[in-house]
């Protein structure tokens, strides 16, 4: 049996950054559902949190799991579930793009704390500022749709 420890920090936003996850109660319901659904699908979600228009998710990949499959299962199903709950009048949609960066064992607790403190973090910094920092820090290239 293989022993694997590969952690990925995923970040994604709502379509055109609409703040569908307006209240703490709505966000908590979404995060709990993502955790519960992950467990049902064999996805080890270590930590999940976010703010009004985005989500952070720390996942430990299994041996047969890929980044693209994990994000597809989490995003697609969570939007479907959310819309069935009628928690808001609008229809929640996630943006197609996302970030996925590896996390070393030595940085796990730092990333967990960062994800945990999203409410406080976003009182000082917008999601756009956070997005720009991710792009800069990890050397992601920005491409415009043509």
CNS distance restraints for C-alpha pairs under 8 A (distance, minus, plus):
assign (resid   2 and name CA) (resid  63 and name CA) 7.68 0.50 0.50
assign (resid   4 and name CA) (resid  61 and name CA) 7.93 0.50 0.50
assign (resid   4 and name CA) (resid  62 and name CA) 7.04 0.50 0.50
assign (resid   4 and name CA) (resid  63 and name CA) 6.84 0.50 0.50
assign (resid   5 and name CA) (resid  60 and name CA) 6.68 0.50 0.50
assign (resid   5 and name CA) (resid  61 and name CA) 7.31 0.50 0.50
assign (resid   6 and name CA) (resid  60 and name CA) 5.55 0.50 0.50
assign (resid   6 and name CA) (resid  61 and name CA) 5.58 0.50 0.50
assign (resid   6 and name CA) (resid  62 and name CA) 7.89 0.50 0.50
assign (resid   6 and name CA) (resid 102 and name CA) 7.25 0.50 0.50
assign (resid   6 and name CA) (resid 103 and name CA) 7.54 0.50 0.50
assign (resid   6 and name CA) (resid 104 and name CA) 7.94 0.50 0.50
assign (resid   7 and name CA) (resid  58 and name CA) 6.81 0.50 0.50
assign (resid   7 and name CA) (resid  59 and name CA) 5.55 0.50 0.50
assign (resid   7 and name CA) (resid  60 and name CA) 4.38 0.50 0.50
assign (resid   7 and name CA) (resid  61 and name CA) 6.23 0.50 0.50
assign (resid   7 and name CA) (resid 102 and name CA) 5.73 0.50 0.50
assign (resid   7 and name CA) (resid 103 and name CA) 5.30 0.50 0.50
assign (resid   7 and name CA) (resid 104 and name CA) 7.12 0.50 0.50
assign (resid   7 and name CA) (resid 105 and name CA) 7.99 0.50 0.50
assign (resid   8 and name CA) (resid  58 and name CA) 5.77 0.50 0.50
assign (resid   8 and name CA) (resid  59 and name CA) 5.32 0.50 0.50
assign (resid   8 and name CA) (resid  60 and name CA) 6.38 0.50 0.50
assign (resid   8 and name CA) (resid  61 and name CA) 7.31 0.50 0.50
assign (resid   8 and name CA) (resid 100 and name CA) 6.12 0.50 0.50
assign (resid   8 and name CA) (resid 101 and name CA) 5.42 0.50 0.50
assign (resid   8 and name CA) (resid 102 and name CA) 4.48 0.50 0.50
assign (resid   8 and name CA) (resid 103 and name CA) 5.75 0.50 0.50
assign (resid   9 and name CA) (resid  56 and name CA) 6.99 0.50 0.50
assign (resid   9 and name CA) (resid  57 and name CA) 5.80 0.50 0.50
assign (resid   9 and name CA) (resid  58 and name CA) 4.57 0.50 0.50
assign (resid   9 and name CA) (resid  59 and name CA) 6.50 0.50 0.50
assign (resid   9 and name CA) (resid  99 and name CA) 7.72 0.50 0.50
assign (resid   9 and name CA) (resid 100 and name CA) 5.52 0.50 0.50
assign (resid   9 and name CA) (resid 101 and name CA) 5.27 0.50 0.50
assign (resid   9 and name CA) (resid 102 and name CA) 6.22 0.50 0.50
assign (resid   9 and name CA) (resid 103 and name CA) 6.62 0.50 0.50
assign (resid   9 and name CA) (resid 111 and name CA) 7.98 0.50 0.50
assign (resid  10 and name CA) (resid  55 and name CA) 7.94 0.50 0.50
assign (resid  10 and name CA) (resid  56 and name CA) 5.65 0.50 0.50
assign (resid  10 and name CA) (resid  57 and name CA) 5.06 0.50 0.50
assign (resid  10 and name CA) (resid  58 and name CA) 6.26 0.50 0.50
assign (resid  10 and name CA) (resid  59 and name CA) 7.66 0.50 0.50
assign (resid  10 and name CA) (resid  71 and name CA) 7.88 0.50 0.50
assign (resid  10 and name CA) (resid  98 and name CA) 6.97 0.50 0.50
assign (resid  10 and name CA) (resid  99 and name CA) 5.45 0.50 0.50
assign (resid  10 and name CA) (resid 100 and name CA) 4.50 0.50 0.50
assign (resid  10 and name CA) (resid 101 and name CA) 6.72 0.50 0.50
assign (resid  11 and name CA) (resid  54 and name CA) 7.15 0.50 0.50
assign (resid  11 and name CA) (resid  55 and name CA) 5.59 0.50 0.50
assign (resid  11 and name CA) (resid  56 and name CA) 4.56 0.50 0.50
assign (resid  11 and name CA) (resid  57 and name CA) 6.45 0.50 0.50
assign (resid  11 and name CA) (resid  98 and name CA) 5.66 0.50 0.50
assign (resid  11 and name CA) (resid  99 and name CA) 5.03 0.50 0.50
assign (resid  11 and name CA) (resid 100 and name CA) 6.63 0.50 0.50
assign (resid  12 and name CA) (resid  54 and name CA) 5.58 0.50 0.50
assign (resid  12 and name CA) (resid  55 and name CA) 5.52 0.50 0.50
assign (resid  12 and name CA) (resid  56 and name CA) 6.90 0.50 0.50
assign (resid  12 and name CA) (resid  94 and name CA) 7.40 0.50 0.50
assign (resid  12 and name CA) (resid  95 and name CA) 6.95 0.50 0.50
assign (resid  12 and name CA) (resid  97 and name CA) 6.77 0.50 0.50
assign (resid  12 and name CA) (resid  98 and name CA) 4.53 0.50 0.50
assign (resid  12 and name CA) (resid  99 and name CA) 6.44 0.50 0.50
assign (resid  13 and name CA) (resid  17 and name CA) 6.03 0.50 0.50
assign (resid  13 and name CA) (resid  53 and name CA) 5.56 0.50 0.50
assign (resid  13 and name CA) (resid  54 and name CA) 3.92 0.50 0.50
assign (resid  13 and name CA) (resid  55 and name CA) 6.24 0.50 0.50
assign (resid  13 and name CA) (resid  94 and name CA) 5.92 0.50 0.50
assign (resid  13 and name CA) (resid  95 and name CA) 5.64 0.50 0.50
assign (resid  13 and name CA) (resid  98 and name CA) 7.34 0.50 0.50
assign (resid  14 and name CA) (resid  18 and name CA) 5.91 0.50 0.50
assign (resid  14 and name CA) (resid  19 and name CA) 7.27 0.50 0.50
assign (resid  14 and name CA) (resid  20 and name CA) 7.43 0.50 0.50
assign (resid  14 and name CA) (resid  53 and name CA) 5.30 0.50 0.50
assign (resid  14 and name CA) (resid  54 and name CA) 5.89 0.50 0.50
assign (resid  14 and name CA) (resid  92 and name CA) 7.26 0.50 0.50
assign (resid  14 and name CA) (resid  93 and name CA) 5.78 0.50 0.50
assign (resid  14 and name CA) (resid  94 and name CA) 4.13 0.50 0.50
assign (resid  14 and name CA) (resid  95 and name CA) 5.10 0.50 0.50
assign (resid  15 and name CA) (resid  92 and name CA) 7.83 0.50 0.50
assign (resid  15 and name CA) (resid  93 and name CA) 5.39 0.50 0.50
assign (resid  15 and name CA) (resid  94 and name CA) 4.93 0.50 0.50
assign (resid  15 and name CA) (resid  95 and name CA) 4.22 0.50 0.50
assign (resid  15 and name CA) (resid  96 and name CA) 7.78 0.50 0.50
assign (resid  16 and name CA) (resid  95 and name CA) 6.91 0.50 0.50
assign (resid  17 and name CA) (resid  53 and name CA) 5.34 0.50 0.50
assign (resid  17 and name CA) (resid  54 and name CA) 7.50 0.50 0.50
assign (resid  17 and name CA) (resid  95 and name CA) 7.91 0.50 0.50
assign (resid  18 and name CA) (resid  52 and name CA) 7.96 0.50 0.50
assign (resid  18 and name CA) (resid  53 and name CA) 5.84 0.50 0.50
assign (resid  19 and name CA) (resid  52 and name CA) 4.64 0.50 0.50
assign (resid  19 and name CA) (resid  53 and name CA) 4.39 0.50 0.50
assign (resid  20 and name CA) (resid  52 and name CA) 6.22 0.50 0.50
assign (resid  20 and name CA) (resid  53 and name CA) 6.29 0.50 0.50
assign (resid  20 and name CA) (resid  88 and name CA) 7.53 0.50 0.50
assign (resid  20 and name CA) (resid  90 and name CA) 7.68 0.50 0.50
assign (resid  20 and name CA) (resid  92 and name CA) 6.28 0.50 0.50
assign (resid  21 and name CA) (resid  26 and name CA) 5.82 0.50 0.50
assign (resid  21 and name CA) (resid  27 and name CA) 5.46 0.50 0.50
assign (resid  21 and name CA) (resid  51 and name CA) 6.95 0.50 0.50
assign (resid  21 and name CA) (resid  52 and name CA) 4.37 0.50 0.50
assign (resid  21 and name CA) (resid  53 and name CA) 6.20 0.50 0.50
assign (resid  22 and name CA) (resid  26 and name CA) 6.87 0.50 0.50
assign (resid  22 and name CA) (resid  27 and name CA) 7.39 0.50 0.50
assign (resid  22 and name CA) (resid  52 and name CA) 5.06 0.50 0.50
assign (resid  23 and name CA) (resid  27 and name CA) 6.30 0.50 0.50
assign (resid  23 and name CA) (resid  52 and name CA) 7.38 0.50 0.50
assign (resid  24 and name CA) (resid  28 and name CA) 6.02 0.50 0.50
assign (resid  25 and name CA) (resid  29 and name CA) 6.19 0.50 0.50
assign (resid  26 and name CA) (resid  30 and name CA) 6.28 0.50 0.50
assign (resid  26 and name CA) (resid  87 and name CA) 7.17 0.50 0.50
assign (resid  27 and name CA) (resid  31 and name CA) 6.13 0.50 0.50
assign (resid  27 and name CA) (resid  49 and name CA) 7.85 0.50 0.50
assign (resid  27 and name CA) (resid  50 and name CA) 7.54 0.50 0.50
assign (resid  27 and name CA) (resid  51 and name CA) 7.21 0.50 0.50
assign (resid  27 and name CA) (resid  52 and name CA) 7.44 0.50 0.50
assign (resid  28 and name CA) (resid  32 and name CA) 6.01 0.50 0.50
assign (resid  28 and name CA) (resid  49 and name CA) 7.99 0.50 0.50
assign (resid  29 and name CA) (resid  33 and name CA) 6.09 0.50 0.50
assign (resid  30 and name CA) (resid  34 and name CA) 6.16 0.50 0.50
assign (resid  30 and name CA) (resid  78 and name CA) 7.28 0.50 0.50
assign (resid  30 and name CA) (resid  82 and name CA) 7.07 0.50 0.50
assign (resid  31 and name CA) (resid  35 and name CA) 6.30 0.50 0.50
assign (resid  31 and name CA) (resid  48 and name CA) 5.99 0.50 0.50
assign (resid  31 and name CA) (resid  49 and name CA) 6.11 0.50 0.50
assign (resid  32 and name CA) (resid  36 and name CA) 6.12 0.50 0.50
assign (resid  33 and name CA) (resid  37 and name CA) 5.86 0.50 0.50
assign (resid  33 and name CA) (resid  78 and name CA) 7.19 0.50 0.50
assign (resid  34 and name CA) (resid  38 and name CA) 5.92 0.50 0.50
assign (resid  34 and name CA) (resid  48 and name CA) 7.84 0.50 0.50
assign (resid  34 and name CA) (resid  74 and name CA) 6.59 0.50 0.50
assign (resid  34 and name CA) (resid  78 and name CA) 6.27 0.50 0.50
assign (resid  35 and name CA) (resid  39 and name CA) 6.28 0.50 0.50
assign (resid  35 and name CA) (resid  45 and name CA) 6.05 0.50 0.50
assign (resid  35 and name CA) (resid  48 and name CA) 7.43 0.50 0.50
assign (resid  36 and name CA) (resid  40 and name CA) 6.45 0.50 0.50
assign (resid  37 and name CA) (resid  41 and name CA) 6.25 0.50 0.50
assign (resid  37 and name CA) (resid  74 and name CA) 7.75 0.50 0.50
assign (resid  38 and name CA) (resid  42 and name CA) 6.06 0.50 0.50
assign (resid  38 and name CA) (resid  43 and name CA) 4.61 0.50 0.50
assign (resid  38 and name CA) (resid  44 and name CA) 6.47 0.50 0.50
assign (resid  38 and name CA) (resid  45 and name CA) 6.39 0.50 0.50
assign (resid  38 and name CA) (resid  74 and name CA) 7.06 0.50 0.50
assign (resid  39 and name CA) (resid  43 and name CA) 5.60 0.50 0.50
assign (resid  39 and name CA) (resid  44 and name CA) 6.45 0.50 0.50
assign (resid  39 and name CA) (resid  45 and name CA) 7.56 0.50 0.50
assign (resid  43 and name CA) (resid  59 and name CA) 7.37 0.50 0.50
assign (resid  43 and name CA) (resid  60 and name CA) 7.58 0.50 0.50
assign (resid  43 and name CA) (resid  61 and name CA) 7.27 0.50 0.50
assign (resid  43 and name CA) (resid  62 and name CA) 7.47 0.50 0.50
assign (resid  43 and name CA) (resid  70 and name CA) 7.41 0.50 0.50
assign (resid  44 and name CA) (resid  59 and name CA) 5.75 0.50 0.50
assign (resid  44 and name CA) (resid  60 and name CA) 5.49 0.50 0.50
assign (resid  44 and name CA) (resid  61 and name CA) 7.03 0.50 0.50
assign (resid  44 and name CA) (resid  62 and name CA) 7.85 0.50 0.50
assign (resid  45 and name CA) (resid  57 and name CA) 7.01 0.50 0.50
assign (resid  45 and name CA) (resid  58 and name CA) 5.99 0.50 0.50
assign (resid  45 and name CA) (resid  59 and name CA) 4.56 0.50 0.50
assign (resid  45 and name CA) (resid  60 and name CA) 6.57 0.50 0.50
assign (resid  46 and name CA) (resid  57 and name CA) 7.65 0.50 0.50
assign (resid  46 and name CA) (resid  58 and name CA) 5.40 0.50 0.50
assign (resid  46 and name CA) (resid  59 and name CA) 5.51 0.50 0.50
assign (resid  46 and name CA) (resid  60 and name CA) 6.85 0.50 0.50
assign (resid  47 and name CA) (resid  57 and name CA) 5.80 0.50 0.50
assign (resid  47 and name CA) (resid  58 and name CA) 5.08 0.50 0.50
assign (resid  47 and name CA) (resid  59 and name CA) 7.24 0.50 0.50
assign (resid  47 and name CA) (resid 112 and name CA) 6.48 0.50 0.50
assign (resid  47 and name CA) (resid 115 and name CA) 7.36 0.50 0.50
assign (resid  47 and name CA) (resid 116 and name CA) 7.83 0.50 0.50
assign (resid  48 and name CA) (resid  55 and name CA) 7.27 0.50 0.50
assign (resid  48 and name CA) (resid  56 and name CA) 5.65 0.50 0.50
assign (resid  48 and name CA) (resid  57 and name CA) 4.38 0.50 0.50
assign (resid  48 and name CA) (resid  58 and name CA) 6.31 0.50 0.50
assign (resid  48 and name CA) (resid 115 and name CA) 6.83 0.50 0.50
assign (resid  48 and name CA) (resid 116 and name CA) 7.64 0.50 0.50
assign (resid  49 and name CA) (resid  55 and name CA) 5.89 0.50 0.50
assign (resid  49 and name CA) (resid  56 and name CA) 5.44 0.50 0.50
assign (resid  49 and name CA) (resid  57 and name CA) 6.65 0.50 0.50
assign (resid  49 and name CA) (resid 115 and name CA) 5.80 0.50 0.50
assign (resid  49 and name CA) (resid 116 and name CA) 6.21 0.50 0.50
assign (resid  49 and name CA) (resid 118 and name CA) 6.95 0.50 0.50
assign (resid  50 and name CA) (resid  54 and name CA) 5.59 0.50 0.50
assign (resid  50 and name CA) (resid  55 and name CA) 4.22 0.50 0.50
assign (resid  50 and name CA) (resid  56 and name CA) 5.40 0.50 0.50
assign (resid  50 and name CA) (resid 115 and name CA) 6.93 0.50 0.50
assign (resid  50 and name CA) (resid 118 and name CA) 5.65 0.50 0.50
assign (resid  50 and name CA) (resid 119 and name CA) 7.56 0.50 0.50
assign (resid  51 and name CA) (resid  55 and name CA) 6.53 0.50 0.50
assign (resid  51 and name CA) (resid 118 and name CA) 6.33 0.50 0.50
assign (resid  51 and name CA) (resid 119 and name CA) 6.51 0.50 0.50
assign (resid  51 and name CA) (resid 122 and name CA) 7.57 0.50 0.50
assign (resid  53 and name CA) (resid 127 and name CA) 7.89 0.50 0.50
assign (resid  54 and name CA) (resid 127 and name CA) 7.71 0.50 0.50
assign (resid  56 and name CA) (resid 115 and name CA) 6.21 0.50 0.50
assign (resid  57 and name CA) (resid 115 and name CA) 7.68 0.50 0.50
assign (resid  58 and name CA) (resid 112 and name CA) 7.57 0.50 0.50
assign (resid  61 and name CA) (resid  65 and name CA) 5.88 0.50 0.50
assign (resid  61 and name CA) (resid  66 and name CA) 7.30 0.50 0.50
assign (resid  61 and name CA) (resid  67 and name CA) 7.94 0.50 0.50
assign (resid  65 and name CA) (resid  69 and name CA) 6.82 0.50 0.50
assign (resid  65 and name CA) (resid  70 and name CA) 6.79 0.50 0.50
assign (resid  66 and name CA) (resid  70 and name CA) 6.15 0.50 0.50
assign (resid  67 and name CA) (resid  71 and name CA) 6.21 0.50 0.50
assign (resid  67 and name CA) (resid 100 and name CA) 7.57 0.50 0.50
assign (resid  68 and name CA) (resid  72 and name CA) 6.08 0.50 0.50
assign (resid  69 and name CA) (resid  73 and name CA) 6.14 0.50 0.50
assign (resid  70 and name CA) (resid  74 and name CA) 6.18 0.50 0.50
assign (resid  71 and name CA) (resid  75 and name CA) 5.84 0.50 0.50
assign (resid  72 and name CA) (resid  76 and name CA) 5.66 0.50 0.50
assign (resid  72 and name CA) (resid  77 and name CA) 7.98 0.50 0.50
assign (resid  73 and name CA) (resid  77 and name CA) 5.91 0.50 0.50
assign (resid  74 and name CA) (resid  78 and name CA) 5.92 0.50 0.50
assign (resid  75 and name CA) (resid  79 and name CA) 6.20 0.50 0.50
assign (resid  75 and name CA) (resid  94 and name CA) 6.78 0.50 0.50
assign (resid  76 and name CA) (resid  80 and name CA) 6.33 0.50 0.50
assign (resid  76 and name CA) (resid  94 and name CA) 7.99 0.50 0.50
assign (resid  77 and name CA) (resid  81 and name CA) 6.07 0.50 0.50
assign (resid  78 and name CA) (resid  82 and name CA) 5.94 0.50 0.50
assign (resid  79 and name CA) (resid  83 and name CA) 6.13 0.50 0.50
assign (resid  79 and name CA) (resid  92 and name CA) 6.09 0.50 0.50
assign (resid  79 and name CA) (resid  93 and name CA) 6.20 0.50 0.50
assign (resid  79 and name CA) (resid  94 and name CA) 7.03 0.50 0.50
assign (resid  80 and name CA) (resid  84 and name CA) 6.40 0.50 0.50
assign (resid  81 and name CA) (resid  85 and name CA) 6.50 0.50 0.50
assign (resid  82 and name CA) (resid  86 and name CA) 7.04 0.50 0.50
assign (resid  82 and name CA) (resid  87 and name CA) 7.13 0.50 0.50
assign (resid  82 and name CA) (resid  92 and name CA) 7.22 0.50 0.50
assign (resid  83 and name CA) (resid  87 and name CA) 7.31 0.50 0.50
assign (resid  83 and name CA) (resid  88 and name CA) 7.98 0.50 0.50
assign (resid  83 and name CA) (resid  91 and name CA) 5.93 0.50 0.50
assign (resid  83 and name CA) (resid  92 and name CA) 6.37 0.50 0.50
assign (resid 103 and name CA) (resid 107 and name CA) 6.30 0.50 0.50
assign (resid 103 and name CA) (resid 108 and name CA) 6.45 0.50 0.50
assign (resid 103 and name CA) (resid 111 and name CA) 7.88 0.50 0.50
assign (resid 104 and name CA) (resid 108 and name CA) 6.48 0.50 0.50
assign (resid 107 and name CA) (resid 111 and name CA) 6.24 0.50 0.50
assign (resid 108 and name CA) (resid 112 and name CA) 6.11 0.50 0.50
assign (resid 109 and name CA) (resid 113 and name CA) 6.14 0.50 0.50
assign (resid 110 and name CA) (resid 114 and name CA) 6.20 0.50 0.50
assign (resid 111 and name CA) (resid 115 and name CA) 6.14 0.50 0.50
assign (resid 112 and name CA) (resid 116 and name CA) 5.95 0.50 0.50
assign (resid 113 and name CA) (resid 117 and name CA) 6.10 0.50 0.50
assign (resid 114 and name CA) (resid 118 and name CA) 6.76 0.50 0.50
assign (resid 117 and name CA) (resid 121 and name CA) 5.98 0.50 0.50
assign (resid 118 and name CA) (resid 122 and name CA) 5.96 0.50 0.50
assign (resid 119 and name CA) (resid 123 and name CA) 6.70 0.50 0.50
assign (resid 120 and name CA) (resid 124 and name CA) 7.31 0.50 0.50
assign (resid 121 and name CA) (resid 125 and name CA) 6.33 0.50 0.50
assign (resid 122 and name CA) (resid 126 and name CA) 5.70 0.50 0.50
assign (resid 122 and name CA) (resid 127 and name CA) 7.17 0.50 0.50
assign (resid 125 and name CA) (resid 129 and name CA) 6.17 0.50 0.50
assign (resid 125 and name CA) (resid 130 and name CA) 6.86 0.50 0.50
assign (resid 126 and name CA) (resid 130 and name CA) 6.36 0.50 0.50
assign (resid 127 and name CA) (resid 131 and name CA) 5.92 0.50 0.50
assign (resid 128 and name CA) (resid 132 and name CA) 6.11 0.50 0.50
assign (resid 129 and name CA) (resid 133 and name CA) 6.23 0.50 0.50
assign (resid 130 and name CA) (resid 134 and name CA) 6.31 0.50 0.50
assign (resid 131 and name CA) (resid 135 and name CA) 6.32 0.50 0.50
assign (resid 132 and name CA) (resid 136 and name CA) 6.18 0.50 0.50
assign (resid 133 and name CA) (resid 137 and name CA) 5.82 0.50 0.50
assign (resid 134 and name CA) (resid 138 and name CA) 5.92 0.50 0.50
assign (resid 134 and name CA) (resid 139 and name CA) 7.94 0.50 0.50
assign (resid 134 and name CA) (resid 140 and name CA) 7.70 0.50 0.50
assign (resid 135 and name CA) (resid 139 and name CA) 5.64 0.50 0.50
assign (resid 135 and name CA) (resid 140 and name CA) 4.76 0.50 0.50
assign (resid 135 and name CA) (resid 141 and name CA) 6.98 0.50 0.50
assign (resid 135 and name CA) (resid 142 and name CA) 7.76 0.50 0.50
assign (resid 136 and name CA) (resid 140 and name CA) 6.73 0.50 0.50
